[in-house]
Amino acid sequence: AALMKELEGLRRQGVWDESGVREWRAVAEEARRNNVKIHVGRIFGIVVEKNTQFKIGDPLRKYKGRIVFQGNEVRDERHDYAFFDDVASAPAALEASKSCDAYGLLFGNHVQQSDALQAYTQTDLGGEVVTWVRLPREFWPKSWEHRNLTDPVVPLVKALYGHPRAGQCWEKHAEKHLFAVGFRNLGGWRSTYFHDQLKLMLTVYVDDFKLAGPADKLAQGWDLIRKSFNGDGGIETDEPATVSKYLGAEHVVYDGKSPVTGKPVKMMEYDMSGFMQQCIDAYIDCVGEVGLTSDFLKRIKAAPTPFLDIDDTSDQVDGGALAPIAAKVLMKILYAARVMRYDLLRPVAYLASRITKWSPRCDRQLHRLICYIAFTKNHRLRGYIGDPAEKLGLSLFSDADFAGCKITKRSTSGIFLALTGPNSFFPLNAISKKQTCVSHSTPEAELVAAAAALRMEGMPALNLWEGIFQRPVGLTLYEDNQAAITVMVTGKNPNMQHMGRTHCVSHCWLHEVVTGETDDIKVSYCDTKEMAADLMTKQFVDADKWRHAIKLVG
């Protein structure tokens, strides 16, 4: 039923032209004769159960039918594989989504979401090359039944899911319409927009729209998005609603008090407890696939931290029983880590670096990680805003663990970014990334991490928030190593002249950034106990220290 509903919807939209049915042999011969390039592919149907993290009977848990184009098997008129130019699309970053949430918590603001209805097929496929498709026999219309067709094909008109160009066509269509109705791109951030007149911020993640701004302007903003402008048809979406479930995370908004000052604030919490249970279930299923005993599964029990106090330096480089399923499990966990479970970034990043040299001790580490997830699956990420826009700024925490990897001796960079104020703290993003070269000292590793923090997070975030607030926004880089701060402030670093060659990091560039004429970026010392980026660098085995580190990031 779900698949037939999807089929009828696509037919009403005119995704393919059934009136133009022809035999593929005749179409291909005609194209070769006229020296015209054409493509041919097939479509097929799939049915999935969405939102399986919810209990059976929940209205959000339902079957979804989808009819797609098989993009990995596209041929041309000579039966050669088809080639496509760069057709990448760029949905909004997860950080942009959180920035939209933070903006929506300002006094008088609100956040809403809406889904585009069959998004890709709202735009024509276009292009110079005509694409023909084969329909499964069960999709043939009744008018074909008595025509003795052997290999019928029809022209593909709309950008059907799965076609290599579909994402790009949809993105161009949506962006063209948004620009036409007054939205502008925010600081070079893809699929992130701002309407200057209405003061509305919009992020688009494929077909998921999130709009934040003054509550009394949201309806007008949705009208601009949905209504046709100069005959472009607008963007068809479902009815907007207060943000709830977005990109797999439940968004819970409520009034509360700042845990620091006690002043009234507006809070938002992200909850992925259902997804975390799916990660546990996926691990158990995968362990069964490699034939491990039930005794091994029974060892899933409470673990206060995701790390074990073991030394990998003497570990053998292969032989881990979980090697065949490690990547599958880790990549699922990684999504939750990027969205809101920042406490999982460091263990996942480490184990991911061991995929090609998986060992028995890696088995123990992965099992410990699953035990920790089982113990903490109900953890939430919390942010709050209790200040006006003019009192908000960016806090960027940078840290490194010198030679943290005992096998490669490389350090790990930890980065944490938050929107902060006297009564505000809203986490925006976190990164745990192994450095690409061995450092010779702690200050050297800290400078590499600081450079990465400013380039990857700090400066792009300034562009974004200055575009939202339309004023200079200050950024404070917090560092817990005095020697590294001295190098950044003075620009003098006679003992590390090699960094430009080994790490591609210039201490002169760091000096210019933190002491520039604009005064928008400052560096400040942070006590190690208050270093929020510690969570992304150090392998805590002490439960009390780990709980303290978690609290620092919300």
C-alpha positions as CSV (number, residue, x, y, z in Angstrom):
1,A,0.0,0.0,0.0
2,A,2.8,2.4,0.9
3,L,4.6,1.7,-2.4
4,M,1.4,2.1,-4.5
5,K,0.7,5.4,-2.8
6,E,4.1,6.6,-3.8
7,L,3.6,5.4,-7.4
8,E,0.4,7.3,-7.8
9,G,1.9,10.4,-6.3
10,L,4.8,10.3,-8.8
11,R,2.4,9.8,-11.7
12,R,0.3,12.8,-10.7
13,Q,3.5,14.9,-10.6
14,G,4.5,13.7,-14.1
15,V,7.9,12.4,-13.0
16,W,8.1,10.3,-16.2
17,D,6.1,10.6,-19.4
18,E,4.2,7.4,-20.0
19,S,2.6,8.8,-23.1
20,G,6.1,8.9,-24.7
21,V,6.7,5.1,-24.3
22,R,8.9,3.6,-27.0
23,E,11.0,0.4,-27.4
24,W,14.6,1.0,-26.2
25,R,16.1,-0.6,-29.4
26,A,14.4,2.1,-31.5
27,V,15.4,4.9,-29.2
28,A,19.0,3.8,-29.1
29,E,19.3,3.3,-32.9
30,E,17.8,6.7,-33.5
31,A,20.3,8.3,-31.1
32,R,23.3,6.6,-32.7
33,R,22.1,7.6,-36.2
34,N,21.8,11.2,-35.2
35,N,24.9,11.2,-33.0
36,V,22.9,12.3,-30.0
37,K,23.9,11.3,-26.4
38,I,21.1,9.7,-24.3
39,H,21.0,7.8,-21.1
40,V,18.9,4.8,-19.9
41,G,18.3,3.4,-16.5
42,R,15.7,1.6,-14.4
43,I,13.5,2.5,-11.5
44,F,12.5,0.2,-8.6
45,G,10.6,0.4,-5.4
46,I,11.7,0.0,-1.8
47,V,9.7,-0.1,1.4
48,V,11.3,0.8,4.8
49,E,10.0,1.3,8.3
50,K,10.8,4.8,9.5
51,N,11.6,5.8,13.0
52,T,12.1,2.3,14.4
53,Q,13.6,3.8,17.5
54,F,10.1,4.5,18.7
55,K,7.8,2.0,20.2
56,I,5.3,0.0,18.1
57,G,2.1,1.9,17.8
58,D,3.8,5.4,17.9
59,P,2.3,7.5,15.0
60,L,5.9,8.4,14.0
61,R,6.7,4.8,13.3
62,K,5.3,3.9,9.9
63,Y,6.1,2.2,6.6
64,K,7.4,4.5,3.8
65,G,7.4,3.5,0.1
66,R,10.0,5.0,-2.1
67,I,10.5,4.7,-5.9
68,V,14.0,5.5,-7.0
69,F,16.3,5.6,-10.0
70,Q,19.2,3.1,-10.0
71,G,22.0,5.6,-10.3
72,N,24.8,3.0,-10.4
73,E,23.6,1.3,-13.6
74,V,23.1,4.1,-16.2
75,R,24.1,3.3,-19.8
76,D,24.2,5.4,-22.9
77,E,22.9,4.7,-26.4
78,R,25.9,2.4,-27.1
79,H,25.4,0.4,-23.9
80,D,28.5,2.0,-22.4
81,Y,28.4,3.3,-18.8
82,A,27.3,6.9,-18.6
83,F,29.6,9.5,-17.1
84,F,28.5,12.5,-15.1
85,D,30.2,15.8,-14.3
86,D,30.6,17.0,-10.7
87,V,27.1,16.8,-9.4
88,A,27.6,17.2,-5.7
89,S,25.0,18.9,-3.5
90,A,25.7,20.3,-0.1
91,P,23.1,20.2,2.6
92,A,23.3,22.4,5.7
93,A,25.9,21.4,8.3
94,L,24.8,20.0,11.7
95,E,26.4,23.1,13.2
96,A,24.2,25.4,11.1
97,S,21.2,23.5,12.4
98,K,22.2,24.0,16.0
99,S,22.9,27.7,15.3
100,C,19.4,28.0,14.0
101,D,18.1,26.4,17.3
102,A,20.2,28.9,19.3
103,Y,18.9,31.8,17.3
104,G,15.3,30.5,17.9
105,L,15.8,30.7,21.7
106,L,16.4,34.4,21.8
107,F,13.6,36.4,23.5
108,G,10.6,36.7,21.2
109,N,12.0,34.1,18.8
110,H,10.7,30.6,17.9
111,V,11.9,27.6,15.9
112,Q,9.7,25.7,13.4
113,Q,10.3,22.8,10.9
114,S,8.7,21.5,7.8
115,D,9.4,18.8,5.3
116,A,9.4,19.3,1.5
117,L,6.9,17.0,-0.1
118,Q,8.7,14.6,-2.5
119,A,11.4,17.2,-2.7
120,Y,13.6,16.1,-5.6
121,T,10.6,15.6,-7.9
122,Q,9.5,19.2,-7.5
123,T,12.1,20.2,-10.1
124,D,12.7,19.2,-13.7
125,L,15.7,17.0,-14.4
126,G,16.7,19.2,-17.4
127,G,20.1,19.0,-18.9
128,E,21.2,18.4,-22.5
129,V,21.1,14.6,-22.2
130,V,17.7,13.0,-22.2
131,T,17.3,10.1,-19.7
132,W,15.0,7.2,-20.4
133,V,13.8,4.8,-17.8
134,R,12.5,1.2,-17.7
135,L,9.5,0.7,-15.4
136,P,9.1,-2.6,-13.5
137,R,6.3,-4.6,-15.1
138,E,4.1,-4.2,-12.0
139,F,4.3,-0.4,-12.6
140,W,3.1,-0.6,-16.2
141,P,-0.1,1.3,-16.8
142,K,-3.1,-0.8,-18.1
143,S,-2.8,0.9,-21.5
144,W,0.4,-1.0,-22.2
145,E,-0.9,-4.5,-21.6
146,H,-2.0,-5.2,-25.2
147,R,0.8,-3.4,-27.1
148,N,3.2,-6.3,-27.2
149,L,6.0,-4.2,-25.7
150,T,9.3,-6.1,-25.0
151,D,11.6,-3.4,-23.6
152,P,9.6,-0.2,-23.2
153,V,11.2,3.0,-21.9
154,V,9.8,6.4,-21.1
155,P,11.4,9.8,-20.8
156,L,12.3,10.8,-17.2
157,V,11.0,14.4,-16.7
158,K,11.6,15.1,-13.0
159,A,14.7,14.7,-10.8
160,L,13.9,11.3,-9.3
161,Y,15.7,10.1,-6.2
162,G,18.8,8.2,-7.1
163,H,19.6,10.0,-10.3
164,P,23.2,11.3,-10.0
165,R,22.0,14.8,-10.8
166,A,18.8,14.8,-8.7
167,G,20.4,16.4,-5.6
168,Q,22.0,19.2,-7.5
169,C,18.8,20.0,-9.4
170,W,16.8,20.2,-6.2
171,E,19.4,22.4,-4.5
172,K,19.5,24.8,-7.4
173,H,15.7,25.0,-7.6
174,A,15.3,25.6,-3.9
175,E,18.1,28.2,-3.7
176,K,16.9,30.1,-6.8
177,H,13.5,30.4,-5.2
178,L,14.8,31.4,-1.8
179,F,17.0,34.1,-3.3
180,A,14.1,35.4,-5.3
181,V,11.9,35.9,-2.2
182,G,14.6,37.8,-0.2
183,F,16.7,35.2,1.5
184,R,20.5,35.4,1.2
185,N,23.3,33.0,1.9
186,L,24.9,33.3,5.3
187,G,28.7,33.7,5.3
188,G,29.4,31.1,2.6
189,W,27.6,28.4,4.6
190,R,25.9,26.1,2.1
191,S,22.1,25.7,2.4
192,T,21.9,28.2,5.2
193,Y,20.0,31.5,4.6
194,F,18.9,34.7,6.3
195,H,16.0,37.1,5.5
196,D,17.2,40.6,6.4
197,Q,13.7,42.2,6.5
198,L,12.0,39.5,8.5
199,K,15.1,38.6,10.6
200,L,14.6,34.9,9.8
201,M,17.2,32.2,9.7
202,L,16.7,29.1,7.5
203,T,18.6,25.9,7.2
204,V,17.8,23.2,4.5
205,Y,19.0,19.7,5.0
206,V,17.9,18.0,1.7
207,D,14.1,18.1,2.3
208,D,14.1,19.1,6.0
209,F,13.5,22.9,6.5
210,K,14.2,24.6,9.8
211,L,13.1,28.2,10.2
212,A,13.9,30.4,13.3
213,G,13.3,34.0,14.1
214,P,10.6,36.4,15.5
215,A,7.5,34.4,16.3
216,D,5.2,36.9,14.6
217,K,7.3,36.7,11.4
218,L,7.5,32.9,10.9
219,A,4.1,32.5,9.1
220,Q,5.2,35.2,6.6
221,G,8.5,33.4,6.1
222,W,6.8,30.1,5.4
223,D,4.5,31.8,2.9
224,L,7.5,33.2,1.0
225,I,9.0,29.7,0.9
226,R,5.9,27.9,-0.2
227,K,4.2,30.3,-2.6
228,S,5.1,30.5,-6.2
229,F,7.2,33.5,-7.3
230,N,7.2,34.5,-11.0
231,G,5.8,31.1,-12.0
232,D,8.5,29.0,-10.3
233,G,6.0,27.0,-8.3
234,G,7.5,27.7,-4.9
235,I,8.5,24.9,-2.6
236,E,5.8,22.5,-1.6
237,T,6.0,21.5,2.1
238,D,3.8,20.0,4.7
239,E,2.4,22.3,7.4
240,P,5.1,23.9,9.6
241,A,5.2,22.9,13.2
242,T,7.2,23.6,16.3
243,V,10.6,21.8,16.0
244,S,10.4,18.4,17.5
245,K,12.2,15.5,15.7
246,Y,14.9,16.8,13.3
247,L,17.7,14.7,11.8
248,G,17.1,11.9,14.2
249,A,17.2,14.0,17.4
250,E,14.2,15.0,19.6
251,H,14.3,18.7,20.3
252,V,12.7,19.6,23.6
253,V,12.2,23.4,24.3
254,Y,11.2,24.7,27.8
255,D,11.7,27.6,30.2
256,G,14.2,27.1,32.9
257,K,17.0,28.8,35.0
258,S,20.6,29.1,34.2
259,P,22.6,26.5,36.2
260,V,25.3,29.2,36.7
261,T,23.5,32.4,37.6
262,G,20.0,31.2,38.3
263,K,18.5,33.7,35.9
264,P,15.5,32.8,33.7
265,V,16.5,31.3,30.4
266,K,15.0,29.4,27.5
267,M,16.4,25.9,27.2
268,M,16.6,23.2,24.5
269,E,17.6,19.6,24.9
270,Y,18.6,17.1,22.3
271,D,17.5,13.5,22.9
272,M,18.7,10.5,20.9
273,S,18.0,7.7,23.4
274,G,16.0,5.7,20.9
275,F,18.8,5.8,18.3
276,M,21.4,4.9,21.0
277,Q,19.4,1.7,21.7
278,Q,19.5,1.0,18.0
279,C,23.3,1.2,18.2
280,I,23.3,-1.3,21.0
281,D,20.9,-3.6,19.1
282,A,23.0,-3.3,15.9
283,Y,26.1,-4.3,17.9
284,I,24.4,-7.4,19.3
285,D,23.1,-8.4,15.9
286,C,26.5,-7.9,14.3
287,V,28.2,-10.0,17.1
288,G,25.8,-12.8,16.3
289,E,26.8,-12.6,12.6
290,V,30.5,-13.3,13.5
291,G,29.4,-16.3,15.7
292,L,30.4,-15.1,19.1
293,T,28.9,-16.9,22.1
294,S,26.0,-15.6,24.2
295,D,28.4,-15.4,27.1
296,F,30.1,-12.6,25.4
297,L,26.8,-10.8,24.8
298,K,25.9,-11.1,28.5
299,R,28.9,-8.9,29.4
300,I,27.0,-5.8,28.3
301,K,26.7,-4.0,31.6
302,A,27.1,-0.6,33.2
303,A,30.3,1.2,32.4
304,P,30.9,4.8,33.8
305,T,33.4,5.7,31.0
306,P,33.9,4.5,27.5
307,F,37.7,3.8,28.0
308,L,39.7,1.0,29.4
309,D,43.0,1.4,31.2
310,I,45.0,-0.8,28.9
311,D,48.2,-0.2,26.9
312,D,48.0,-0.7,23.2
313,T,51.8,-0.4,22.5
314,S,52.4,-4.1,22.9
315,D,49.1,-5.1,21.1
316,Q,49.2,-7.5,18.2
317,V,48.1,-5.8,14.9
318,D,45.5,-8.3,13.9
319,G,43.3,-11.1,15.1
320,G,40.4,-9.2,16.6
321,A,37.1,-11.1,16.5
322,L,35.0,-8.0,15.9
323,A,37.1,-6.8,12.9
324,P,34.4,-7.8,10.3
325,I,31.7,-5.7,11.9
326,A,33.6,-2.9,13.6
327,A,33.2,-0.3,10.8
328,K,29.5,-0.9,10.6
329,V,28.9,-0.4,14.3
330,L,31.3,2.6,14.7
331,M,29.8,4.5,11.7
332,K,26.3,4.2,13.2
333,I,27.6,5.5,16.6
334,L,29.5,8.3,14.9
335,Y,26.3,9.9,13.6
336,A,25.0,10.3,17.1
337,A,28.4,11.5,18.3
338,R,28.3,14.3,15.6
339,V,24.7,15.3,16.3
340,M,24.8,15.5,20.1
341,R,26.8,12.8,21.9
342,Y,30.1,14.6,22.0
343,D,31.3,12.2,24.7
344,L,31.5,9.5,22.1
345,L,33.7,11.4,19.6
346,R,37.1,10.5,21.2
347,P,36.5,6.7,21.6
348,V,34.9,6.4,18.1
349,A,37.7,8.4,16.5
350,Y,40.4,6.2,18.1
351,L,38.7,2.9,17.2
352,A,38.1,4.1,13.6
353,S,41.8,4.7,13.2
354,R,42.3,1.0,14.1
355,I,39.9,-0.4,11.5
356,T,42.7,-1.7,9.2
357,K,44.8,-3.1,12.1
358,W,42.1,-4.4,14.4
359,S,43.3,-6.4,17.4
360,P,41.9,-8.3,20.4
361,R,42.3,-5.2,22.6
362,C,40.2,-3.2,20.1
363,D,37.5,-5.9,20.7
364,R,37.7,-5.0,24.4
365,Q,37.6,-1.3,23.7
366,L,34.6,-1.5,21.3
367,H,32.7,-3.7,23.8
368,R,33.5,-1.2,26.6
369,L,32.1,1.6,24.4
370,I,28.8,-0.3,23.9
371,C,28.6,-1.0,27.6
372,Y,29.0,2.8,28.2
373,I,26.3,3.6,25.6
374,A,24.0,1.2,27.4
375,F,24.7,2.9,30.7
376,T,24.2,6.5,29.2
377,K,21.7,6.1,26.4
378,N,19.4,8.6,28.0
379,H,22.0,11.4,28.2
380,R,20.9,14.6,26.6
381,L,22.8,17.6,25.2
382,R,21.5,20.9,26.7
383,G,21.9,24.5,25.7
384,Y,20.2,27.7,27.0
385,I,19.9,31.3,26.0
386,G,19.0,34.1,28.5
387,D,20.7,37.2,27.0
388,P,19.8,39.6,24.2
389,A,21.7,39.2,21.0
390,E,24.1,42.1,21.7
391,K,25.5,40.3,24.7
392,L,26.2,37.0,23.0
393,G,29.6,35.9,21.6
394,L,31.5,32.8,20.6
395,S,33.7,30.7,22.9
396,L,36.1,28.4,21.2
397,F,38.0,25.8,23.3
398,S,41.1,24.2,21.9
399,D,43.1,21.3,23.5
400,A,45.6,18.6,22.6
401,D,46.9,15.4,24.2
402,F,50.6,15.2,23.5
403,A,51.5,11.9,21.9
404,G,48.1,10.5,23.0
405,C,48.3,7.6,20.6
406,K,50.8,5.2,22.1
407,I,51.3,3.4,18.8
408,T,51.8,6.3,16.3
409,K,52.9,8.9,19.0
410,R,50.6,11.4,17.3
411,S,48.6,13.9,19.3
412,T,44.8,14.4,19.1
413,S,43.2,17.9,18.6
414,G,40.1,18.6,20.5
415,I,37.8,21.5,19.5
416,F,34.6,22.7,21.2
417,L,32.5,25.7,20.1
418,A,29.6,27.3,22.0
419,L,27.5,30.5,21.8
420,T,27.9,32.1,25.2
421,G,26.9,35.1,27.3
422,P,26.4,36.1,30.9
423,N,23.3,33.9,31.1
424,S,23.8,31.8,28.0
425,F,25.6,28.6,26.9
426,F,24.6,26.8,23.7
427,P,26.9,24.1,22.3
428,L,27.3,24.3,18.6
429,N,29.9,21.8,17.6
430,A,32.8,19.5,18.7
431,I,35.6,17.8,16.9
432,S,38.1,15.1,17.9
433,K,40.8,14.7,15.2
434,K,44.2,13.0,15.2
435,Q,47.0,15.2,14.1
436,T,48.7,14.3,10.9
437,C,52.3,14.5,12.1
438,V,54.1,13.7,15.4
439,S,54.7,16.8,17.6
440,H,57.8,17.2,19.7
441,S,56.3,19.0,22.7
442,T,53.0,19.9,24.3
443,P,53.1,23.5,23.1
444,E,53.6,22.3,19.6
445,A,50.6,20.0,19.8
446,E,48.6,22.8,21.4
447,L,49.4,25.2,18.6
448,V,48.4,22.7,15.9
449,A,45.1,22.2,17.7
450,A,44.6,26.0,18.0
451,A,45.2,26.5,14.3
452,A,42.8,23.8,13.4
453,A,40.2,25.3,15.8
454,L,40.4,28.7,14.3
455,R,40.4,27.5,10.7
456,M,37.8,24.8,10.9
457,E,35.4,26.3,13.5
458,G,36.2,29.8,14.8
459,M,36.5,31.8,11.6
460,P,33.6,30.2,9.7
461,A,31.4,30.6,12.8
462,L,32.2,34.3,12.9
463,N,31.1,34.7,9.3
464,L,27.8,32.9,10.2
465,W,26.9,34.8,13.4
466,E,28.0,38.2,12.0
467,G,25.6,37.5,9.1
468,I,22.8,36.7,11.6
469,F,23.4,39.5,14.1
470,Q,24.6,42.0,11.4
471,R,27.3,43.3,13.8
472,P,30.8,42.3,14.8
473,V,30.8,39.2,17.0
474,G,33.6,38.5,19.4
475,L,35.3,35.2,19.6
476,T,37.5,34.1,22.5
477,L,39.9,31.2,22.0
478,Y,40.4,29.4,25.3
479,E,43.8,27.7,25.7
480,D,45.2,25.9,28.8
481,N,48.9,26.0,27.8
482,Q,50.7,29.2,28.7
483,A,53.7,28.6,26.4
484,A,51.3,28.2,23.4
485,I,49.5,31.4,24.3
486,T,52.9,33.2,24.5
487,V,53.8,32.1,21.0
488,M,50.4,33.2,19.6
489,V,50.5,36.6,21.3
490,T,54.2,37.5,20.6
491,G,54.5,35.7,17.2
492,K,58.0,34.5,18.3
493,N,58.7,30.8,18.1
494,P,62.4,30.1,17.4
495,N,62.2,26.4,18.5
496,M,59.3,25.4,16.2
497,Q,60.3,26.8,12.8
498,H,59.7,23.3,11.4
499,M,55.9,23.5,12.0
500,G,55.2,25.1,8.6
501,R,56.7,22.1,6.9
502,T,55.6,19.2,9.1
503,H,52.2,20.4,10.3
504,C,51.5,23.1,7.7
505,V,50.9,25.5,10.6
506,S,52.4,29.0,10.7
507,H,52.8,30.6,14.2
508,C,53.0,33.9,12.4
509,W,49.5,33.3,11.0
510,L,48.2,32.5,14.5
511,H,49.8,35.7,15.8
512,E,48.1,37.8,13.1
513,V,44.7,36.2,13.8
514,V,44.7,36.7,17.6
515,T,46.3,40.2,17.5
516,G,44.6,41.6,14.4
517,E,43.4,45.1,14.0
518,T,39.7,44.1,14.1
519,D,40.0,42.8,17.6
520,D,37.3,40.2,17.0
521,I,39.4,37.3,18.0
522,K,41.1,37.1,21.4
523,V,43.0,34.4,23.2
524,S,42.5,33.7,26.9
525,Y,44.0,31.3,29.4
526,C,41.7,28.6,30.7
527,D,42.4,26.5,33.7
528,T,42.8,22.8,32.7
529,K,39.9,21.9,35.0
530,E,37.6,24.2,32.9
531,M,38.9,23.1,29.5
532,A,35.8,21.9,27.7
533,A,37.8,20.4,24.8
534,D,39.4,17.9,27.2
535,L,36.4,15.6,26.4
536,M,37.6,15.3,22.8
537,T,41.3,14.5,23.6
538,K,41.8,12.5,26.8
539,Q,40.9,8.9,27.5
540,F,39.4,9.3,31.0
541,V,39.2,6.1,33.1
542,D,38.3,8.0,36.3
543,A,34.5,8.2,36.5
544,D,34.4,11.5,38.5
545,K,36.8,13.3,36.1
546,W,34.8,12.0,33.2
547,R,31.5,13.3,34.6
548,H,33.1,16.7,35.2
549,A,34.3,16.8,31.6
550,I,30.8,15.9,30.2
551,K,29.2,18.7,32.2
552,L,31.6,21.3,30.6
553,V,30.0,20.7,27.2
554,G,26.4,20.6,28.3
